[in-house]
Amino acid sequence: MGRAERQRAARRPTPARAVAYRDAEGRATDDPAAAVEGEIVDYDAHGTPTRRTRFFLSERELPWLPISEPAFLLWVLVVLMAVWVVIGLVLLT
């Protein structure tokens, strides 16, 4: 690489970060709130990618769970507290 090429490369602005979002239908979007998957690429001062982060968000329902997930977690909490109370009563007597 010659001196003139290095100077042109040094003047070229390099992005600090490039972000690509996709919505639920797989179309590109600029709205982070509508994104369900995407990729974030960080660049160093020379324009070389230093870190690439891919992400995805998905909501899946558990087919074996007959009630909603929050209700299920509430029932699990109630059962655990009942076990805790029973163990406490047994140890106090």
C-alpha positions as CSV (number, residue, x, y, z in Angstrom):
1,M,0.0,0.0,0.0
2,G,1.5,3.3,-1.1
3,R,1.6,6.6,0.8
4,A,-1.3,8.1,-1.2
5,E,-3.5,5.0,-0.6
6,R,-2.8,5.2,3.1
7,Q,-3.7,8.9,3.2
8,R,-7.0,8.2,1.4
9,A,-7.8,5.3,3.7
10,A,-7.0,7.5,6.7
11,R,-9.4,10.2,5.5
12,R,-12.2,7.8,4.9
13,P,-14.7,7.9,7.8
14,T,-15.2,4.6,9.5
15,P,-18.4,3.8,11.2
16,A,-18.1,3.0,14.9
17,R,-21.1,0.7,14.8
18,A,-23.3,-0.8,12.1
19,V,-26.7,-2.1,13.2
20,A,-29.2,-4.2,11.2
21,Y,-32.7,-5.0,12.6
22,R,-35.3,-7.3,11.2
23,D,-39.0,-7.4,12.2
24,A,-41.2,-10.4,12.8
25,E,-41.8,-10.9,9.1
26,G,-38.1,-10.8,8.3
27,R,-38.1,-7.4,6.7
28,A,-35.3,-4.9,7.5
29,T,-36.4,-2.1,9.8
30,D,-34.9,1.0,11.5
31,D,-37.1,0.7,14.6
32,P,-35.4,-1.1,17.5
33,A,-38.8,-1.6,19.2
34,A,-40.1,-3.6,16.3
35,A,-37.0,-5.7,15.9
36,V,-37.1,-9.4,16.8
37,E,-33.7,-10.2,15.4
38,G,-30.6,-8.4,14.2
39,E,-26.9,-7.9,14.2
40,I,-24.6,-5.2,15.7
41,V,-21.0,-4.9,14.4
42,D,-18.5,-2.7,16.1
43,Y,-15.5,-1.4,14.2
44,D,-12.1,-0.2,15.3
45,A,-10.3,3.0,14.1
46,H,-9.1,1.2,11.0
47,G,-12.5,0.0,9.9
48,T,-11.9,-3.6,10.9
49,P,-14.8,-5.4,12.6
50,T,-13.8,-6.0,16.2
51,R,-17.0,-7.5,17.6
52,R,-20.1,-8.9,16.0
53,T,-23.2,-9.5,18.2
54,R,-26.3,-11.3,16.9
55,F,-29.6,-11.3,18.8
56,F,-33.0,-12.7,18.5
57,L,-36.2,-12.4,20.6
58,S,-38.8,-15.0,20.4
59,E,-41.9,-15.7,22.4
60,R,-43.0,-19.3,22.6
61,E,-45.8,-20.8,24.6
62,L,-45.2,-24.1,26.4
63,P,-47.6,-26.6,24.8
64,W,-47.8,-28.8,27.9
65,L,-48.8,-25.9,30.1
66,P,-52.6,-25.5,30.3
67,I,-52.5,-22.0,31.9
68,S,-50.5,-18.9,31.1
69,E,-46.9,-18.7,32.2
70,P,-47.3,-15.9,34.8
71,A,-50.1,-17.9,36.4
72,F,-47.9,-21.0,36.4
73,L,-45.1,-19.1,38.1
74,L,-47.4,-17.7,40.7
75,W,-48.6,-21.2,41.5
76,V,-45.0,-22.4,41.8
77,L,-44.3,-19.6,44.2
78,V,-47.4,-20.5,46.3
79,V,-46.3,-24.1,46.5
80,L,-42.7,-23.2,47.5
81,M,-44.0,-20.9,50.2
82,A,-46.3,-23.6,51.5
83,V,-43.4,-26.1,51.6
84,W,-41.3,-23.4,53.5
85,V,-44.1,-22.9,56.0
86,V,-44.6,-26.7,56.6
87,I,-40.8,-27.2,57.1
88,G,-40.8,-24.2,59.5
89,L,-43.7,-25.7,61.5
90,V,-42.1,-29.1,61.7
91,L,-38.8,-27.7,62.9
92,L,-40.5,-25.5,65.6
93,T,-42.4,-28.5,67.1
